[in-house]
Amino acid sequence: MDPLITIVLVVTAAAAQVSAMVCNLSQGNGTHQCYGALGESLSLHLGSHISNDQISLKKGDKRVLNFKTGEDWRSKLPQDYMNRSQFINNGTFRLDRVIEDDCGDYQLEIHNSEGTMMLRVNMLLVIQAPVSEPVLSHLCLPHGETVVTCSSEGDGLQYSWTLNGQNLTRSVAYDVYQNSVITLKSDVTGTLTCMVQNKVSGSNSTIDLTLACPVVSSQFPFVAVTVALTVGTFTLLLALFVGINHLCKKRRSRFDTSENGDEGVVYADVKIGKQRNPARKQRPPATEMVE
């Protein structure tokens, strides 16, 4: 397996930029697609209307706005919109702290004082998490190529790269697609920038590739294997020598002990006497008998 050389660089990152999102729903009938940044504000421009116009904004079957211009628009506002919404006199309905539940299909209807429909608009609202600050890291391959990775968080991320302020071309990179990972050719140096964006925000980070990746010799694996085999053979021979030496010393010690064993023998004169039979008793002297 070819060796990999990892190089860690200090990354200079720019702060993520979140744009204030505005959806203009007053541009005629039809269907609109709008985007909102999670946790940020979203303004829906409903248009400037004369008094007594009936404004109705629904999300599915739920009414969000239902009032006549000049009346208190908060009177019929749902509870979950109460503390994070505002209706401005220019006909703009603003949502603060947009949440994921705000996404979905909306329908706006405006009727005049006579009940005639003046405007009907369908809107698809998409909520995206803003882009986080990208983190760049790179890895050197054995033949001098550089693999650069751009990591970021958010929804619907799109990547683009520049080298010294110019878009990447196939003369300096193997892949110039909008991916989070690119491979630069050998001997490529300069200031590399990764730009990440989605529909609601964008951010970028830059690293300086001042030194090209070194080219590792193709003989490196062969040399490594040769050295490993040499060290292993030497270790085996050393272990064998120590074992044989220990065995010889052990046998020599036993031989010396057997030769010196006769000097410690003590001879003793042992006499075995005949033991009397205790069962045999001495017969008493005969007694004269007088008639």
Backbone torsions as a table, in degrees:
resi	resn	phi	psi	omega
1	MET	NA	133.4	179.9
2	ASP	-68.6	140.0	-179.4
3	PRO	-73.3	150.7	176.7
4	LEU	-115.3	137.3	179.3
5	ILE	-112.7	117.3	-178.6
6	THR	-97.1	132.1	178.8
7	ILE	-124.1	126.6	179.3
8	VAL	-101.5	129.0	-178.1
9	LEU	-117.4	154.7	172.6
10	VAL	-78.8	128.7	-174.4
11	VAL	-104.9	131.3	174.1
12	THR	-98.7	115.7	-174.3
13	ALA	-115.1	142.4	174.9
14	ALA	-94.5	147.3	-179.1
15	ALA	-66.2	145.9	179.8
16	ALA	-67.9	139.8	-179.1
17	GLN	-110.9	117.9	179.6
18	VAL	-106.9	120.7	-178.5
19	SER	-86.0	146.7	174.0
20	ALA	-70.8	122.5	-173.7
21	MET	-89.6	132.9	179.6
22	VAL	-131.9	130.4	176.1
23	CYS	-116.8	122.9	-179.8
24	ASN	-98.1	110.2	-178.1
25	LEU	-102.4	8.6	-176.7
26	SER	-94.5	3.0	-176.1
27	GLN	-90.5	61.2	173.8
28	GLY	80.7	171.4	179.8
29	ASN	-75.1	162.9	178.4
30	GLY	134.3	-160.1	-178.1
31	THR	-118.4	133.6	179.9
32	HIS	-120.8	150.2	172.7
33	GLN	-119.2	124.4	-176.8
34	CYS	-123.8	156.3	-179.1
35	TYR	-125.0	142.5	176.6
36	GLY	-130.2	145.5	179.0
37	ALA	-90.1	129.7	-178.7
38	LEU	-59.3	125.6	179.6
39	GLY	84.9	-4.9	-178.9
40	GLU	-108.6	-179.0	-178.2
41	SER	-90.9	153.6	178.8
42	LEU	-137.8	128.6	-179.6
43	SER	-110.5	127.0	176.0
44	LEU	-108.4	110.2	-179.6
45	HIS	-86.1	111.8	-177.2
46	LEU	-92.5	-9.7	179.5
47	GLY	102.6	161.3	177.6
48	SER	-90.4	129.3	-174.2
49	HIS	-129.5	153.5	177.1
50	ILE	-79.9	170.4	-177.2
51	SER	-64.7	155.3	178.3
52	ASN	72.0	9.3	172.5
53	ASP	-76.5	136.6	179.3
54	GLN	-92.8	119.8	-178.1
55	ILE	-109.9	127.6	179.9
56	SER	-133.4	123.2	177.1
57	LEU	-124.4	120.3	-177.7
58	LYS	-120.4	146.0	171.4
59	LYS	-114.9	101.4	-170.9
60	GLY	67.0	-123.3	177.2
61	ASP	-96.2	2.4	-176.4
62	LYS	-98.0	128.1	177.6
63	ARG	-84.4	124.9	176.7
64	VAL	-94.1	-47.6	176.6
65	LEU	-124.3	139.6	176.0
66	ASN	-160.6	90.5	-176.3
67	PHE	-157.8	167.4	173.0
68	LYS	-100.8	142.3	178.9
69	THR	-58.4	136.7	-176.3
70	GLY	96.1	-14.6	177.5
71	GLU	-96.3	172.6	177.9
72	ASP	-73.9	109.1	-176.3
73	TRP	-73.7	-17.4	-178.8
74	ARG	-80.9	-12.9	-172.4
75	SER	-62.8	-31.9	-178.9
76	LYS	-115.5	20.4	-179.2
77	LEU	-77.8	131.9	177.1
78	PRO	-59.2	154.9	-174.9
79	GLN	-63.2	-37.6	-176.6
80	ASP	-73.8	-5.2	174.4
81	TYR	-107.2	-3.9	-168.5
82	MET	-63.3	-45.3	-173.0
83	ASN	-98.7	11.7	-178.1
84	ARG	-143.4	30.0	179.6
85	SER	-142.6	159.1	-179.4
86	GLN	-155.3	138.2	176.0
87	PHE	-110.7	121.9	-176.3
88	ILE	-97.8	152.2	-174.3
89	ASN	-61.6	-22.7	-179.8
90	ASN	-79.6	8.1	177.1
91	GLY	89.3	24.0	-179.6
92	THR	-107.7	128.0	175.6
93	PHE	-104.3	118.0	-174.3
94	ARG	-111.7	132.3	174.6
95	LEU	-106.2	127.8	175.5
96	ASP	-101.7	147.7	178.9
97	ARG	54.3	64.6	-179.8
98	VAL	-62.0	138.0	179.4
99	ILE	-117.0	168.9	-177.2
100	GLU	-64.9	-30.9	-179.5
101	ASP	-68.4	-11.5	178.6
102	ASP	-75.4	-17.6	-179.1
103	CYS	-70.8	151.1	179.4
104	GLY	144.7	-168.0	-178.6
105	ASP	-95.5	129.0	178.8
106	TYR	-118.3	156.8	175.5
107	GLN	-138.0	125.2	178.5
108	LEU	-108.5	129.9	176.1
109	GLU	-131.3	135.0	177.9
110	ILE	-128.9	124.5	178.4
111	HIS	-116.9	145.6	176.6
112	ASN	-81.0	-176.2	-176.2
113	SER	-65.2	-20.1	179.6
114	GLU	-91.4	-0.9	178.7
115	GLY	89.0	5.8	179.0
116	THR	-81.4	133.7	179.6
117	MET	-72.5	123.8	179.9
118	MET	-97.3	-31.0	-175.0
119	LEU	-153.4	137.7	173.7
120	ARG	-141.8	117.8	-174.1
121	VAL	-131.3	134.3	170.9
122	ASN	-101.4	137.4	-177.4
123	MET	-132.9	133.8	171.0
124	LEU	-104.5	115.5	-178.5
125	LEU	-100.7	123.9	179.3
126	VAL	-113.0	128.5	178.9
127	ILE	-105.1	128.0	179.1
128	GLN	-123.6	144.2	172.9
129	ALA	-74.4	134.8	-179.3
130	PRO	-61.9	159.6	179.1
131	VAL	-74.6	134.2	174.1
132	SER	-86.8	167.4	-179.9
133	GLU	-65.8	125.0	-178.8
134	PRO	-67.6	148.8	175.6
135	VAL	-118.6	125.4	-177.3
136	LEU	-105.1	139.5	173.3
137	SER	-146.3	155.9	-179.8
138	HIS	-141.8	158.5	-174.7
139	LEU	-133.0	135.2	179.6
140	CYS	-93.1	134.1	175.9
141	LEU	-95.7	162.0	-173.8
142	PRO	-59.0	-30.3	-176.4
143	HIS	-94.7	14.4	174.4
144	GLY	96.4	-3.3	177.8
145	GLU	-72.9	157.8	-179.4
146	THR	-123.1	122.3	175.9
147	VAL	-99.8	118.8	-177.4
148	VAL	-112.0	132.4	-179.5
149	THR	-116.7	133.0	178.3
150	CYS	-115.1	113.5	-176.2
151	SER	-109.2	131.1	179.3
152	SER	-152.0	162.7	179.1
153	GLU	-119.6	152.0	-178.8
154	GLY	145.4	-178.5	-179.0
155	ASP	-108.1	140.8	176.0
156	GLY	60.1	45.4	-174.2
157	LEU	-72.5	140.1	174.5
158	GLN	-127.0	133.9	-174.4
159	TYR	-112.5	147.6	171.8
160	SER	-147.4	151.5	-173.9
161	TRP	-129.2	147.9	171.1
162	THR	-136.8	148.6	175.3
163	LEU	-123.4	116.5	-175.9
164	ASN	56.2	37.8	176.8
165	GLY	83.1	-0.4	-178.9
166	GLN	-113.7	145.9	177.0
167	ASN	-61.9	147.3	-179.5
168	LEU	-67.3	141.2	175.1
169	THR	-125.1	169.8	-178.4
170	ARG	-70.9	-7.4	176.3
171	SER	-75.8	-20.9	-179.2
172	VAL	-119.4	-16.1	-176.9
173	ALA	-138.4	147.2	177.7
174	TYR	-76.5	-31.5	179.5
175	ASP	-130.1	127.3	-177.8
176	VAL	-116.2	22.6	-179.7
177	TYR	-80.2	169.6	-179.2
178	GLN	-85.5	73.3	179.5
179	ASN	-116.7	166.4	178.6
180	SER	-83.2	-9.7	-179.8
181	VAL	-129.6	131.4	177.5
182	ILE	-130.7	160.1	178.0
183	THR	-122.7	117.1	178.2
184	LEU	-91.1	147.1	178.5
185	LYS	-72.5	166.2	-178.0
186	SER	-65.0	151.5	178.3
187	ASP	66.9	18.7	177.3
188	VAL	-92.6	124.1	178.2
189	THR	-131.8	167.9	178.2
190	GLY	135.4	-169.4	-179.7
191	THR	-95.1	115.0	-177.1
192	LEU	-105.5	130.0	-177.9
193	THR	-123.2	133.1	175.0
194	CYS	-110.8	124.9	178.9
195	MET	-113.3	127.9	-178.7
196	VAL	-122.0	134.7	179.6
197	GLN	-152.5	159.7	168.7
198	ASN	-136.5	-160.3	-175.2
199	LYS	-74.1	-13.7	-173.7
200	VAL	-120.6	-13.6	-176.7
201	SER	-161.5	173.9	178.4
202	GLY	-160.0	156.5	178.8
203	SER	-157.8	163.6	179.1
204	ASN	-148.0	157.4	177.2
205	SER	-138.5	153.1	-174.3
206	THR	-134.3	141.3	171.1
207	ILE	-130.4	153.6	178.0
208	ASP	-104.2	113.3	176.1
209	LEU	-91.2	81.4	-175.6
210	THR	-79.3	-28.4	-179.1
211	LEU	-120.1	136.0	176.6
212	ALA	-74.7	154.4	178.9
213	CYS	-67.0	138.4	178.8
214	PRO	-71.5	152.0	177.4
215	VAL	-95.2	119.9	-179.7
216	VAL	-85.1	131.9	-178.4
217	SER	-61.8	142.4	179.2
218	SER	-71.0	-15.0	178.8
219	GLN	-82.6	-3.9	-176.9
220	PHE	-58.3	-45.9	179.3
221	PRO	-62.4	-39.6	-179.7
222	PHE	-64.8	-43.9	179.2
223	VAL	-63.0	-41.0	-178.8
224	ALA	-64.2	-41.8	179.4
225	VAL	-66.4	-40.5	179.4
226	THR	-61.8	-46.1	179.2
227	VAL	-62.2	-41.7	-179.5
228	ALA	-63.6	-42.2	178.5
229	LEU	-65.5	-39.4	179.1
230	THR	-63.1	-46.4	179.4
231	VAL	-63.8	-40.6	179.5
232	GLY	-64.9	-42.9	178.5
233	THR	-63.2	-43.2	179.0
234	PHE	-62.4	-41.7	179.3
235	THR	-64.3	-39.8	179.1
236	LEU	-65.8	-43.6	178.6
237	LEU	-64.0	-40.0	179.3
238	LEU	-64.2	-42.0	178.7
239	ALA	-64.9	-39.4	178.4
240	LEU	-64.4	-41.6	178.8
241	PHE	-63.3	-44.2	179.6
242	VAL	-63.9	-40.0	179.8
243	GLY	-65.2	-44.3	179.9
244	ILE	-64.9	-41.2	179.5
245	ASN	-62.2	-41.4	179.4
246	HIS	-66.0	-39.9	179.5
247	LEU	-65.5	-41.0	178.8
248	CYS	-62.9	-43.8	179.2
249	LYS	-62.0	-37.9	-178.4
250	LYS	-67.6	-42.4	179.0
251	ARG	-67.8	-38.2	178.5
252	ARG	-63.8	-36.9	179.7
253	SER	-66.0	-40.0	178.0
254	ARG	-66.3	-38.9	-179.2
255	PHE	-64.8	-41.8	178.7
256	ASP	-64.2	-36.5	-178.7
257	THR	-67.7	-37.7	179.4
258	SER	-69.4	-32.6	179.5
259	GLU	-72.3	-36.0	-177.5
260	ASN	-88.4	8.7	-175.5
261	GLY	-77.3	-27.4	-176.8
262	ASP	-71.3	-28.1	-176.9
263	GLU	-64.4	-21.2	-175.5
264	GLY	-97.5	11.0	-178.4
265	VAL	-83.5	132.4	179.2
266	VAL	-114.7	123.7	-179.4
267	TYR	-94.2	141.1	-179.6
268	ALA	-132.0	142.3	179.0
269	ASP	-89.8	112.4	-177.2
270	VAL	-111.5	123.5	177.2
271	LYS	-112.4	134.4	-179.0
272	ILE	-109.3	112.7	179.4
273	GLY	-91.4	156.4	-179.8
274	LYS	-82.8	121.9	-176.2
275	GLN	-88.4	131.7	178.4
276	ARG	-67.5	150.6	179.2
277	ASN	-83.2	111.7	-177.6
278	PRO	-66.2	-16.0	-178.9
279	ALA	-73.6	-25.5	179.8
280	ARG	-81.5	119.8	-179.6
281	LYS	-103.1	149.7	178.9
282	GLN	-72.3	130.5	-178.6
283	ARG	-74.1	133.5	179.5
284	PRO	-70.4	153.7	-179.4
285	PRO	-63.5	150.5	-178.1
286	ALA	-70.7	144.4	-179.6
287	THR	-105.5	132.0	179.1
288	GLU	-67.2	137.8	177.7
289	MET	-104.5	128.1	-179.2
290	VAL	-106.4	128.6	179.4
291	GLU	-92.5	NA	NA
